[in-house]
Amino acid sequence: GPLDDFQVNLNGDFRELTWEFARVDSGTVQAELRRIGTLAPEVTVSLSGRRAFISGFQTENPTLLMDVDTSAVHVHSVKVVRSDSTFAADFDVVPLHGERARIELKHASLVTPQEEWRTVGPAVIHAGEAGVVVDSVVFASGRGEFGVRGTRRLREKKIDAHVWGRNVNLAVFRDALRIPVALEGIGTFALSLEGDEAN
């Protein structure tokens, strides 16, 4: 295209790709850059990796499809595998003043060998250099509901979180913790966590 409005297509292998709080060790990427030279450039990225580290947590087989424009990063699909469970989500990242951003979570799911947990509605997460604030995220399946809201302060390495469960089949804990005991019944609970991350 013309120099004031052209397109670039890229594809190939990569190693040690880092973006925000995630690092992917290796994989392949395809990118299309459109409207380069204008005031409203756009980028589409498709990525498939071998192993990813997200805030230090190791996952496998990461995939990503996203668009970037002057208003936001639109993540249409991100998926990672950890052990025998798969997490998937789609969300927008809207930049705010300074180094802050608002993450608008549209959908998320966690598929385990026993069931699929899905968010019951959209959620908002505020992220910045100081930390992360989760307004409220709720997951539900046929075995109950779990919700979380809270703050993680990065510099101080402190956490202040509130977790709750409603009509939770207690076998969920047996399956998640892999404890070899019979555990049955239905429970409702509220849990508060506050203090240093390491303790």
C-alpha positions as CSV (number, residue, x, y, z in Angstrom):
1,G,0.0,0.0,0.0
2,P,0.9,3.7,0.0
3,L,3.4,4.9,2.6
4,D,0.8,6.8,4.6
5,D,-1.6,3.7,4.8
6,F,0.1,0.3,4.3
7,Q,-0.1,-3.2,5.6
8,V,2.6,-5.6,6.9
9,N,2.2,-9.4,7.4
10,L,4.6,-11.3,9.6
11,N,4.9,-15.0,10.6
12,G,7.5,-17.3,12.1
13,D,9.0,-18.9,15.2
14,F,9.9,-17.1,18.4
15,R,11.8,-17.7,21.7
16,E,11.4,-16.1,25.1
17,L,8.5,-13.8,24.3
18,T,7.5,-11.6,27.2
19,W,4.3,-9.4,27.4
20,E,3.2,-7.8,30.6
21,F,3.0,-10.5,33.3
22,A,3.4,-13.5,30.9
23,R,6.4,-15.2,29.3
24,V,6.2,-17.9,26.6
25,D,9.3,-19.9,26.0
26,S,8.8,-20.8,22.3
27,G,6.2,-21.1,19.6
28,T,4.9,-19.6,16.4
29,V,3.3,-16.3,15.7
30,Q,1.3,-14.6,12.9
31,A,0.8,-10.9,12.9
32,E,-1.0,-8.5,10.5
33,L,-0.4,-4.8,10.9
34,R,-2.9,-2.6,9.1
35,R,-3.3,1.1,8.4
36,I,0.4,1.7,9.2
37,G,1.2,5.4,8.7
38,T,-2.4,6.6,9.8
39,L,-3.6,7.9,13.1
40,A,-5.5,4.6,13.7
41,P,-3.2,1.6,13.1
42,E,-4.5,-1.9,13.9
43,V,-2.7,-5.1,14.7
44,T,-4.0,-8.7,14.8
45,V,-1.9,-11.4,16.5
46,S,-2.3,-15.1,16.6
47,L,0.1,-17.1,18.8
48,S,0.7,-20.7,19.7
49,G,3.3,-21.7,22.3
50,R,4.9,-24.6,24.0
51,R,5.0,-23.4,27.6
52,A,3.9,-20.2,29.4
53,F,4.7,-18.6,32.7
54,I,1.9,-16.3,33.9
55,S,2.8,-14.4,37.0
56,G,5.2,-17.2,37.8
57,F,2.7,-20.0,37.3
58,Q,3.7,-22.6,34.7
59,T,1.2,-23.6,32.1
60,E,1.3,-25.6,28.8
61,N,0.1,-25.1,25.2
62,P,-0.8,-21.4,25.4
63,T,-2.8,-20.0,22.4
64,L,-3.8,-16.4,21.9
65,L,-5.9,-14.4,19.3
66,M,-6.1,-10.7,19.8
67,D,-6.6,-7.3,18.0
68,V,-5.0,-4.1,19.1
69,D,-6.2,-0.6,18.1
70,T,-5.8,2.9,19.5
71,S,-8.6,2.3,22.1
72,A,-7.8,-1.1,23.6
73,V,-6.3,-4.6,23.4
74,H,-9.1,-7.0,22.4
75,V,-8.2,-10.6,23.5
76,H,-10.8,-12.7,21.6
77,S,-9.4,-16.0,22.9
78,V,-6.6,-17.0,25.3
79,K,-6.2,-20.6,26.4
80,V,-3.7,-22.4,28.7
81,V,-3.4,-25.9,30.1
82,R,-2.2,-26.8,33.6
83,S,-2.0,-30.4,34.6
84,D,-5.4,-31.9,33.6
85,S,-7.3,-28.6,33.5
86,T,-7.8,-26.0,30.8
87,F,-8.5,-22.3,31.3
88,A,-9.9,-20.0,28.6
89,A,-11.0,-16.4,28.5
90,D,-11.8,-13.4,26.4
91,F,-11.4,-9.8,27.6
92,D,-10.5,-6.2,26.7
93,V,-7.6,-4.3,28.2
94,V,-8.4,-0.6,28.2
95,P,-5.4,1.7,29.0
96,L,-6.0,4.4,31.6
97,H,-3.9,7.3,32.8
98,G,-0.2,6.4,33.4
99,E,0.7,2.8,33.7
100,R,-2.8,1.7,34.8
101,A,-5.3,-0.4,32.8
102,R,-8.9,-1.7,33.2
103,I,-9.4,-5.3,32.2
104,E,-12.9,-6.0,31.2
105,L,-13.4,-9.8,31.5
106,K,-16.3,-10.9,29.3
107,H,-16.1,-14.7,29.7
108,A,-13.9,-17.2,31.4
109,S,-14.0,-21.0,31.9
110,L,-12.1,-23.7,33.7
111,V,-12.5,-27.2,32.4
112,T,-11.5,-30.0,34.8
113,P,-11.9,-33.8,34.4
114,Q,-15.0,-33.5,36.5
115,E,-16.8,-30.5,35.1
116,E,-16.7,-27.0,33.5
117,W,-16.7,-23.9,35.6
118,R,-17.9,-20.7,33.8
119,T,-18.2,-17.0,34.9
120,V,-21.8,-16.0,35.6
121,G,-21.3,-12.5,34.2
122,P,-18.7,-9.9,33.2
123,A,-16.1,-8.7,35.7
124,V,-13.7,-5.8,36.0
125,I,-10.1,-6.0,37.1
126,H,-7.9,-2.9,37.6
127,A,-4.1,-3.4,37.1
128,G,-1.2,-1.1,37.5
129,E,2.4,-0.8,38.9
130,A,1.1,-0.7,42.5
131,G,-1.0,-3.9,42.2
132,V,-4.2,-5.6,41.0
133,V,-7.8,-5.0,42.2
134,V,-10.4,-7.6,41.4
135,D,-13.9,-6.1,41.8
136,S,-15.7,-9.5,41.7
137,V,-15.3,-12.7,39.7
138,V,-17.9,-15.5,40.1
139,F,-17.5,-19.0,38.7
140,A,-20.4,-21.6,38.7
141,S,-20.9,-25.2,37.7
142,G,-23.4,-27.9,38.5
143,R,-21.6,-28.3,41.9
144,G,-21.9,-24.7,43.2
145,E,-20.6,-21.2,42.9
146,F,-17.3,-19.6,43.9
147,G,-16.6,-15.9,44.0
148,V,-13.5,-13.7,44.8
149,R,-12.8,-10.1,45.2
150,G,-9.7,-8.5,46.5
151,T,-6.4,-6.6,46.1
152,R,-2.8,-7.8,45.5
153,R,-0.2,-5.1,46.3
154,L,2.9,-5.9,44.2
155,R,5.5,-3.7,45.9
156,E,4.5,-4.8,49.5
157,K,3.8,-8.4,48.3
158,K,0.6,-8.3,50.3
159,I,-2.9,-9.7,49.6
160,D,-6.3,-8.7,50.9
161,A,-8.9,-11.1,49.4
162,H,-12.4,-12.3,50.1
163,V,-13.5,-15.7,48.8
164,W,-16.9,-17.2,49.1
165,G,-18.8,-20.3,48.1
166,R,-22.5,-20.9,47.8
167,N,-24.2,-24.4,47.6
168,V,-20.8,-26.0,47.0
169,N,-20.7,-29.8,46.7
170,L,-17.9,-30.7,49.2
171,A,-16.6,-33.3,46.8
172,V,-15.2,-30.4,44.8
173,F,-12.5,-30.0,47.6
174,R,-11.8,-33.7,47.5
175,D,-11.2,-33.6,43.8
176,A,-9.2,-30.3,43.7
177,L,-7.0,-31.3,46.6
178,R,-6.8,-34.9,45.5
179,I,-7.4,-36.2,49.0
180,P,-8.2,-39.9,49.3
181,V,-11.2,-39.6,51.7
182,A,-14.9,-39.7,51.3
183,L,-16.3,-36.2,51.5
184,E,-20.0,-35.5,50.8
185,G,-22.5,-32.8,51.5
186,I,-23.3,-29.2,50.5
187,G,-21.6,-26.1,52.0
188,T,-21.7,-22.3,52.0
189,F,-18.7,-20.4,53.3
190,A,-16.9,-17.1,53.4
191,L,-13.1,-16.8,53.7
192,S,-10.9,-13.7,54.2
193,L,-7.2,-13.7,53.4
194,E,-5.0,-10.8,54.5
195,G,-1.3,-10.3,55.0
196,D,2.0,-11.2,53.3
197,E,1.8,-13.4,50.3
198,A,4.6,-15.6,51.7
199,N,2.7,-16.2,55.0
